[in-house]
Amino acid sequence: MARKLAFPAAVAAMTLALVGCNGDNGDDNGDNGGAEAAGGGSLPDLRAEYGGDDWPTELQFVSIPSEEQTELVQQYETLISMFEEALEVEIESSEVTAYAAVIEAMGAGTADIANFGPFSFVVAADTAGAQPVAVAIDEPGAEPSYVSYLVTLADNNDINGIEDVEGTTVCFVDEVSTSGFLYPTAGLMEIGLEAEEDYSSYYSGGHDNSVLAVLDGTCDAAFAYDTMVDEQMIESGDLEEGQVKVVWESEDIPSAPFAASGELPDSMVEAMEEILIEYLNTDWLAENGYCDDADPESGDCRNLVPTADWGYIEASDSVFDGIRAVCEITQADACEG
């Protein structure tokens, strides 16, 4: 199934340099390693319910780089422990330094499950056989989508729209970032601006890093996703309200999906979907005692649900066809498998 991606050789090297984060997550906490012990609610034995005698007993989990610089094993601790308990598996988690490395890992068979950005998922689906399991949402009933912002300093009177970045330095996140590169590039191309001809590009490696680069003067403007600018950086103290202004926003972008390798049994993927949709949401976690010590300041469970403020809903591959259309517009190198 693995096919070589059209990324620089350095990306492949990054994949080989995956850093193991403690494959047996339950051992760190002694008797508190399982999902039941961590919370108080009990998960069903999905291996038995789905007849999973042929399921693997070990899985490799890889995730996209964390914008908040949180240790992967901490950010995904609840998800991993739920999977380990309900699926009766051991999960080894690994950190990578770039979006493309996650795609390479799944294509090379060194990742069974992964959390992707929407763009990196499309590349992984089209080149490495990834299949969506569920997508993140911030509240029940919400649309699984978000937008990209173009921001600059609030007192920058020279940039008041996307067209004003001509002749400036613009921060992007990563060439395989949906809201930090692909949709912004499409927006710039629609008004006739080409990279390195009409503006200089700078790749920061993270949405928060892009905004910080505007604050320190490295970039004149930067692209980052909406929640990072509106909430996360303000809550973390890295950005003050009113420090930057939004001068452009993209069309709606599909939310980040949790994905599985196409090599896994269909019934196992269905069981993963059940865990994500039915149990890994702030309502169920709160009702079952997972949130008591989750966030002493806010008292909620949001930090237990990776990439979402609430939970997950069902995903289908066709949801991401809009991203494929943007790839057609931009002809971005990273879209090619």
Backbone torsions as a table, in degrees:
resi	resn	phi	psi	omega
1	MET	NA	-30.4	-174.5
2	ALA	-69.0	132.9	174.8
3	ARG	-129.2	146.4	-174.8
4	LYS	-71.1	132.0	178.6
5	LEU	-88.7	154.1	-178.8
6	ALA	-86.0	59.9	176.8
7	PHE	-117.5	159.9	179.1
8	PRO	-58.9	156.3	-179.4
9	ALA	-59.6	-26.9	-179.3
10	ALA	-61.6	-30.4	-179.9
11	VAL	-66.4	-44.3	178.4
12	ALA	-60.2	-37.9	178.3
13	ALA	-63.3	-38.0	178.6
14	MET	-64.7	-37.1	179.2
15	THR	-62.9	-43.1	179.7
16	LEU	-65.8	-19.5	-177.9
17	ALA	-96.2	21.8	177.0
18	LEU	-52.5	137.8	-177.6
19	VAL	-102.6	115.4	178.6
20	GLY	-65.6	140.8	-175.0
21	CYS	-114.9	20.5	-176.1
22	ASN	98.1	90.8	-175.7
23	GLY	-63.5	-36.2	-178.7
24	ASP	-98.0	84.4	-173.4
25	ASN	-63.0	-26.8	-178.1
26	GLY	-69.0	-27.7	-174.6
27	ASP	-69.6	-25.3	-177.1
28	ASP	-61.9	-32.5	-172.9
29	ASN	-110.0	17.6	178.9
30	GLY	58.4	-125.2	-177.7
31	ASP	-74.3	-6.4	-177.9
32	ASN	-98.2	13.7	-174.4
33	GLY	-74.4	-29.2	-175.3
34	GLY	-79.7	164.0	-177.9
35	ALA	-65.6	-37.3	-178.6
36	GLU	-64.5	-43.7	-179.7
37	ALA	-66.7	-35.7	-177.9
38	ALA	-67.6	-29.0	-176.2
39	GLY	-117.2	-68.2	-172.8
40	GLY	139.6	-28.8	173.5
41	GLY	-79.8	154.8	-177.7
42	SER	-113.7	137.2	178.0
43	LEU	-93.9	151.7	178.6
44	PRO	-71.5	158.9	174.9
45	ASP	-83.6	89.8	-174.4
46	LEU	-74.3	-25.0	175.8
47	ARG	-61.9	-41.8	178.6
48	ALA	-71.5	-43.9	-177.4
49	GLU	-62.7	-37.1	-177.2
50	TYR	-94.4	3.7	-179.9
51	GLY	63.5	47.0	-172.7
52	GLY	-89.1	44.5	179.5
53	ASP	-63.5	-27.2	-178.4
54	ASP	-93.4	5.3	179.9
55	TRP	-71.6	147.4	171.7
56	PRO	-65.3	155.5	179.4
57	THR	-102.4	-5.2	176.2
58	GLU	-132.0	138.3	178.8
59	LEU	-130.3	147.9	175.5
60	GLN	-104.4	126.0	-179.3
61	PHE	-115.3	128.4	177.9
62	VAL	-130.5	143.0	-178.9
63	SER	-129.3	159.8	174.6
64	ILE	-63.8	158.5	178.1
65	PRO	-57.6	141.2	-179.6
66	SER	-85.0	122.8	178.6
67	GLU	-64.0	-27.3	-177.2
68	GLU	-92.1	7.4	177.5
69	GLN	60.0	26.2	178.3
70	THR	-80.9	140.5	175.6
71	GLU	-57.0	131.9	-177.3
72	LEU	-58.6	-40.6	-177.5
73	VAL	-65.4	-27.5	177.2
74	GLN	-80.2	-44.1	-177.1
75	GLN	-62.5	-35.4	-174.8
76	TYR	-108.2	16.4	-173.5
77	GLU	-58.1	-45.7	-177.4
78	THR	-68.7	-44.2	178.7
79	LEU	-58.5	-47.5	-177.4
80	ILE	-64.0	-43.0	-178.4
81	SER	-67.5	-34.3	175.9
82	MET	-64.3	-45.7	178.1
83	PHE	-61.1	-43.7	-177.6
84	GLU	-63.0	-40.3	-178.4
85	GLU	-72.8	-53.3	-171.9
86	ALA	-74.4	-29.4	-178.7
87	LEU	-97.8	-8.3	-177.6
88	GLU	56.0	57.4	179.0
89	VAL	-132.3	164.6	167.6
90	GLU	-108.5	134.7	-176.9
91	ILE	-116.6	126.3	173.2
92	GLU	-100.9	121.9	-178.2
93	SER	-103.6	146.4	-177.0
94	SER	-135.5	148.4	176.8
95	GLU	-103.6	143.5	173.7
96	VAL	-127.4	170.6	-174.6
97	THR	-109.0	1.4	-179.5
98	ALA	-154.3	151.7	178.6
99	TYR	-55.4	-45.2	-175.0
100	ALA	-61.9	-27.6	-179.7
101	ALA	-66.8	-30.7	176.8
102	VAL	-67.0	-41.6	178.8
103	ILE	-62.9	-46.2	178.9
104	GLU	-59.4	-40.3	-178.2
105	ALA	-63.2	-43.2	179.4
106	MET	-69.0	-39.7	178.2
107	GLY	-65.1	-32.2	-178.8
108	ALA	-86.0	-3.5	-179.8
109	GLY	81.5	13.7	178.7
110	THR	-100.2	9.2	173.7
111	ALA	-139.5	126.4	176.4
112	ASP	-95.4	-35.1	179.2
113	ILE	-135.9	149.7	-175.5
114	ALA	-159.2	153.1	170.8
115	ASN	-105.1	124.6	-175.0
116	PHE	-114.4	159.7	158.0
117	GLY	-76.9	161.0	-177.8
118	PRO	-58.2	-43.4	-179.7
119	PHE	-66.9	-47.1	-179.6
120	SER	-64.3	-30.9	175.8
121	PHE	-64.8	-44.1	-179.5
122	VAL	-58.6	-43.9	178.2
123	VAL	-63.4	-42.3	180.0
124	ALA	-66.9	-37.2	178.5
125	ALA	-67.2	-42.6	-174.9
126	ASP	-80.8	-18.8	-176.3
127	THR	-121.7	-20.4	-174.2
128	ALA	-128.7	6.9	175.0
129	GLY	77.0	17.0	178.7
130	ALA	-66.2	146.8	177.2
131	GLN	-128.1	138.4	-178.1
132	PRO	-73.0	142.0	177.1
133	VAL	-106.3	-47.6	179.3
134	ALA	-162.2	159.3	177.9
135	VAL	-120.3	151.5	-174.7
136	ALA	-82.3	142.9	171.6
137	ILE	-135.3	157.9	-174.7
138	ASP	-95.5	-12.9	175.2
139	GLU	-160.7	155.4	-179.1
140	PRO	-57.6	133.5	178.8
141	GLY	84.3	-4.7	-178.7
142	ALA	-72.9	154.5	174.4
143	GLU	-73.9	139.8	179.0
144	PRO	-79.7	71.3	-177.6
145	SER	-153.3	166.3	177.6
146	TYR	-154.6	-178.2	179.0
147	VAL	-133.9	161.0	173.4
148	SER	-96.8	139.3	175.4
149	TYR	-106.3	149.5	162.1
150	LEU	-107.8	121.0	-176.7
151	VAL	-121.2	154.1	172.9
152	THR	-146.6	173.2	179.1
153	LEU	-59.6	142.9	-175.9
154	ALA	-60.3	-30.5	-178.0
155	ASP	-97.2	13.7	177.2
156	ASN	-82.9	100.1	-177.5
157	ASN	-81.3	-4.7	-178.8
158	ASP	-88.5	-18.8	-179.4
159	ILE	-121.3	110.0	179.4
160	ASN	-128.0	5.6	177.9
161	GLY	-166.9	169.7	-176.3
162	ILE	-63.2	-29.5	-180.0
163	GLU	-67.4	-19.0	-175.8
164	ASP	-81.8	-2.3	179.9
165	VAL	-79.8	-5.6	178.0
166	GLU	-56.6	130.3	-179.7
167	GLY	81.4	7.8	-178.1
168	THR	-115.0	178.2	173.0
169	THR	-102.1	125.7	-175.4
170	VAL	-115.4	132.2	178.3
171	CYS	-88.5	128.0	168.5
172	PHE	-114.0	166.5	-178.4
173	VAL	-86.5	-58.2	-170.8
174	ASP	-166.5	148.2	-177.2
175	GLU	-68.7	-7.3	175.6
176	VAL	-118.6	26.6	175.7
177	SER	-97.7	129.3	-177.0
178	THR	-67.0	-57.7	-176.7
179	SER	-87.3	-13.0	-179.2
180	GLY	-100.8	0.0	177.2
181	PHE	-153.2	-56.6	-169.1
182	LEU	-63.9	-56.1	-179.0
183	TYR	-66.5	-40.6	174.2
184	PRO	-58.5	-41.7	179.3
185	THR	-62.7	-40.7	177.0
186	ALA	-62.0	-41.3	178.6
187	GLY	-63.0	-39.1	179.0
188	LEU	-70.2	-39.2	-179.9
189	MET	-67.4	-33.4	179.5
190	GLU	-62.0	-25.7	178.2
191	ILE	-104.6	11.7	172.6
192	GLY	85.7	17.0	179.6
193	LEU	-100.0	129.7	-178.4
194	GLU	-113.8	139.9	179.7
195	ALA	-59.5	140.0	177.2
196	GLU	67.9	-12.3	172.5
197	GLU	-96.5	-45.4	-176.7
198	ASP	-106.2	-17.9	178.0
199	TYR	-155.7	159.0	177.1
200	SER	-96.7	139.3	-178.9
201	SER	-101.5	141.4	175.5
202	TYR	-134.0	128.4	-178.7
203	TYR	-104.7	118.9	-172.2
204	SER	-92.4	-23.4	-178.6
205	GLY	90.7	-9.0	179.3
206	GLY	-161.4	150.7	-180.0
207	HIS	-62.6	-42.8	178.2
208	ASP	-66.1	-38.2	178.4
209	ASN	-61.5	-35.4	179.2
210	SER	-65.0	-44.0	179.1
211	VAL	-65.9	-41.4	178.1
212	LEU	-62.1	-33.3	178.7
213	ALA	-68.1	-27.4	172.8
214	VAL	-71.2	-42.0	-179.0
215	LEU	-63.8	-35.7	-177.9
216	ASP	-93.6	1.8	174.9
217	GLY	89.8	1.3	177.8
218	THR	-63.5	-39.4	179.5
219	CYS	-123.4	149.6	176.2
220	ASP	-80.6	-30.9	179.0
221	ALA	-150.6	161.4	-177.1
222	ALA	-149.3	151.1	174.3
223	PHE	-101.7	135.3	178.0
224	ALA	-156.8	157.0	-178.1
225	TYR	-76.4	156.6	-168.0
226	ASP	-57.7	-47.8	-175.6
227	THR	-66.3	-32.1	177.0
228	MET	-59.9	-42.3	-177.2
229	VAL	-79.3	-44.0	-173.3
230	ASP	-76.9	-29.2	-171.7
231	GLU	-130.5	-59.5	-165.4
232	GLN	-62.3	-46.9	-178.0
233	MET	-71.4	-28.8	176.4
234	ILE	-71.2	-43.8	179.5
235	GLU	-64.6	-33.7	-179.7
236	SER	-80.7	-11.3	-179.5
237	GLY	86.6	4.5	-179.9
238	ASP	-80.1	-17.0	-178.1
239	LEU	-140.4	135.8	176.1
240	GLU	-96.2	145.3	177.3
241	GLU	-57.7	133.2	179.2
242	GLY	86.9	-0.8	-179.9
243	GLN	-73.5	-34.3	177.8
244	VAL	-124.3	162.2	175.6
245	LYS	-124.3	148.5	178.3
246	VAL	-93.1	122.2	-176.3
247	VAL	-112.1	-4.0	178.4
248	TRP	-164.2	148.9	169.8
249	GLU	-139.9	150.5	-176.1
250	SER	-81.0	175.0	167.4
251	GLU	-69.6	169.6	-179.0
252	ASP	-60.9	138.8	-180.0
253	ILE	-116.1	136.2	176.9
254	PRO	-59.7	145.3	-178.4
255	SER	-68.2	164.4	-179.1
256	ALA	-66.2	130.6	178.8
257	PRO	-98.0	150.0	165.3
258	PHE	-91.6	132.2	-171.5
259	ALA	-130.9	160.3	179.5
260	ALA	-128.6	155.5	175.8
261	SER	-66.1	142.9	176.1
262	GLY	-67.7	-9.3	178.9
263	GLU	-83.2	-14.3	-179.3
264	LEU	-75.9	150.3	177.2
265	PRO	-59.2	141.1	-179.4
266	ASP	-56.4	-40.0	-177.6
267	SER	-65.9	-31.8	178.8
268	MET	-70.6	-39.1	177.1
269	VAL	-64.4	-39.3	176.6
270	GLU	-62.2	-38.6	178.0
271	ALA	-67.2	-38.8	175.2
272	MET	-60.7	-42.7	178.9
273	GLU	-60.2	-41.2	178.6
274	GLU	-60.8	-44.3	179.9
275	ILE	-60.2	-49.8	-176.0
276	LEU	-64.1	-43.0	-173.5
277	ILE	-81.4	-40.8	-173.3
278	GLU	-87.7	-30.4	-170.2
279	TYR	-118.9	-35.5	-176.1
280	LEU	-87.6	66.4	173.2
281	ASN	-141.1	157.9	-171.5
282	THR	-64.4	-28.2	178.9
283	ASP	-66.5	-53.0	-178.5
284	TRP	-64.7	-41.7	-179.2
285	LEU	-61.8	-40.8	179.6
286	ALA	-66.9	-42.5	-178.2
287	GLU	-67.3	-22.8	-174.7
288	ASN	-111.5	20.8	168.2
289	GLY	80.2	16.8	-179.3
290	TYR	-83.0	-15.6	-166.9
291	CYS	-102.9	-0.3	-173.5
292	ASP	-55.5	-41.8	-179.2
293	ASP	-115.1	16.1	-173.1
294	ALA	-68.6	-47.2	-176.9
295	ASP	-148.6	92.4	-175.6
296	PRO	-57.1	-31.1	-177.2
297	GLU	-75.3	-47.2	-176.6
298	SER	-96.1	-22.4	179.7
299	GLY	72.8	14.4	-180.0
300	ASP	-116.2	-177.6	-172.8
301	CYS	-107.8	12.9	-171.4
302	ARG	-59.9	-33.6	-177.8
303	ASN	-75.1	-3.2	176.7
304	LEU	-92.6	-8.6	-177.1
305	VAL	-113.6	101.9	-176.3
306	PRO	-59.6	134.9	174.2
307	THR	66.0	9.0	-178.5
308	ALA	-144.5	154.8	174.6
309	ASP	-90.9	-12.6	179.8
310	TRP	-129.3	-65.0	-176.6
311	GLY	-177.2	-145.3	-173.6
312	TYR	-131.1	154.6	172.0
313	ILE	-131.6	171.3	-177.1
314	GLU	-60.4	145.5	179.7
315	ALA	-125.7	150.0	171.1
316	SER	-133.2	152.5	-176.6
317	ASP	-60.7	-31.7	-176.3
318	SER	-65.8	-21.4	177.5
319	VAL	-57.0	-28.0	-173.3
320	PHE	-96.4	11.1	179.2
321	ASP	-65.0	-28.0	176.6
322	GLY	-62.4	-34.6	177.3
323	ILE	-68.5	-39.4	176.6
324	ARG	-61.7	-36.1	178.2
325	ALA	-66.3	-40.0	177.9
326	VAL	-66.0	-34.8	175.5
327	CYS	-61.0	-38.5	178.3
328	GLU	-63.8	-36.9	-179.7
329	ILE	-69.4	-47.6	-172.4
330	THR	-83.5	-26.5	-173.7
331	GLN	52.9	36.8	-178.8
332	ALA	-62.8	138.6	-179.6
333	ASP	-56.4	-37.4	-176.2
334	ALA	-69.3	-15.7	177.5
335	CYS	-74.5	-17.6	-172.4
336	GLU	-85.5	133.1	177.6
337	GLY	-104.9	NA	NA
